[in-house]
């Protein structure tokens, strides 16, 4: 297997496999004082003939409104994203400090297809057409319109809150529905999609180097050693033991190698992305593992070679996240993604964590296309892809995952040919 090709494929898998790790980031904690509510939402906001509705979950905190009976404070709307709506946000977070000062009513709407908000009977390909940022924004508009009447919020100004993808939604909500929302707080909101975004790993490298310039170089040395070891099947038993894999490593394709390598490297990506981000109140595990902790392990020569230290980091993350073993099988990953039931492995923890399938589909295809507002532009991108103008890693990844996971819906079929 050509080393450069494998490394390029590895980089292209970053967005894909962040999905599998991301579900571990959503760990609900008890919030007994917060009651969950349900809202009758439209399935399709853009098809007048579509009459189906579904139950969308939301949370409410109106305990911070004025005690003097003056009910002219704003309404704060926390936008749900690629995971379950965590009721911890209704009792904690800086936004509640603002709400208390202004006497605001706080609402949080869960994103369709996440948590308990299931708009369709399953996650089959035909149903995934209802998963889009466009539909999510219309969900917010319909929710706001109905809740304004239901809760008597007629003259109050609405402010949208969101971070990361929900931050993008908050910004778009203000742009698309300026008559409904007065302002939006778009924290860490990505607004420019980039094909083959190598900049992500560049930030990881720079962040590790900011603590110790030798740290990323040691990681690189360990990664290169691991890549070379994958070329000899005699090493698979040792690798399985060293990294505490759930089953013996099997490498039969470039995707197998890339998926395994990215899963291991993902530990560094996770820690850098969420380094000291103050999420303890959400019940998130592993927040005590920081860049400093990882680099201290990688630079500890008493632990052995850079390869040995790399394996030690992976085992450390398993302990912090309370994971018995690492599932690094691409074949199993594809199998799980092919199960479209809400009870299947891809959505087994739909209440407690995000659906890997839904999150991955959104990141891999929907989110990648968010900057293409019109059908002609999407067709143009499809033609460019067919002409071979897109970088190999992204083109190959889209092609491979489309073929491996599901029958491709019409609206993304050209990208998967």
HELIX and SHEET records of a PDB file:
HELIX    1   1 UNK A    3  UNK A   12  1                                  10    
HELIX    2   2 UNK A   14  UNK A   22  1                                   9    
HELIX    3   3 UNK A   23  UNK A   25  5                                   3    
HELIX    4   4 UNK A   87  UNK A   90  5                                   4    
HELIX    5   5 UNK A   94  UNK A  102  1                                   9    
HELIX    6   6 UNK A  127  UNK A  130  5                                   4    
HELIX    7   7 UNK A  133  UNK A  150  1                                  18    
HELIX    8   8 UNK A  165  UNK A  176  1                                  12    
HELIX    9   9 UNK A  199  UNK A  211  1                                  13    
HELIX   10  10 UNK A  213  UNK A  229  1                                  17    
HELIX   11  11 UNK A  233  UNK A  235  5                                   3    
HELIX   12  12 UNK A  236  UNK A  242  1                                   7    
HELIX   13  13 UNK A  254  UNK A  273  1                                  20    
HELIX   14  14 UNK A  280  UNK A  282  5                                   3    
HELIX   15  15 UNK A  291  UNK A  298  1                                   8    
HELIX   16  16 UNK A  301  UNK A  303  5                                   3    
HELIX   17  17 UNK A  306  UNK A  320  1                                  15    
HELIX   18  18 UNK A  330  UNK A  337  1                                   8    
HELIX   19  19 UNK A  345  UNK A  347  5                                   3    
HELIX   20  20 UNK A  356  UNK A  361  1                                   6    
HELIX   21  21 UNK A  362  UNK A  366  3                                   5    
HELIX   22  22 UNK A  367  UNK A  369  5                                   3    
HELIX   23  23 UNK A  375  UNK A  386  1                                  12    
HELIX   24  24 UNK A  392  UNK A  405  1                                  14    
HELIX   25  25 UNK A  410  UNK A  413  1                                   4    
HELIX   26  26 UNK A  414  UNK A  416  5                                   3    
SHEET    1   A 6 UNK A  36  UNK A  42  0                                        
SHEET    2   A 6 UNK A  53  UNK A  61 -1                                        
SHEET    3   A 6 UNK A 105  UNK A 109 -1                                        
SHEET    4   A 6 UNK A  75  UNK A  79  1                                        
SHEET    5   A 6 UNK A 158  UNK A 163  1                                        
SHEET    6   A 6 UNK A 183  UNK A 187  1                                        
END                                                                             
